[in-house]
Amino acid sequence: MYAIIKTGGKQYKVAQGDVLRVEKLEKNPGDKLSFDALMFSDGESTVIGTPEVSGVSVSATVLQQGKGAKIMIYKYKAKKNVRKKQGHRQLYTEIKIDGINR
């Protein structure tokens, strides 16, 4: 049994017990979350929502907040002696899927 949820402008395929990193949510570790399902499949039938499947939600628990690996951005303009180096670490929230509720 799995569902597809949307958070942070991205879609994720989730099943019970999955641990995933999503865009930062303003929640504390241990908080409970609920997501609407865009699609739901129980192995026999598949239901696609317009835009969400009615009566299906996904419950999750926040495990931790964190920062991803550092990426470096280089900007360069030819023949102008312009060079710029910039670093970035994306913030994330790690969640554990507790169950899919019908």
C-alpha angles and dihedrals in degrees: 000000000000141000138198116232133183125221133149092011092299134098124228132193106223139181131182112291096021119141116206142165117236133176113290115289122192095243135116125237109277095029118132122235135191126204129190114238118239091190134010132194128179096184095264103054136018124214120197117198129221090237098325132013108249115237096015123105136163120224122206142172125223111239102180148331119237152147126258127229118297117260123195123223120200122193121191135176116198119239093001101088088235116144127158129183120194133173129209136189115191117222117231142178119221113215136182119215109232098184151316111254122207 
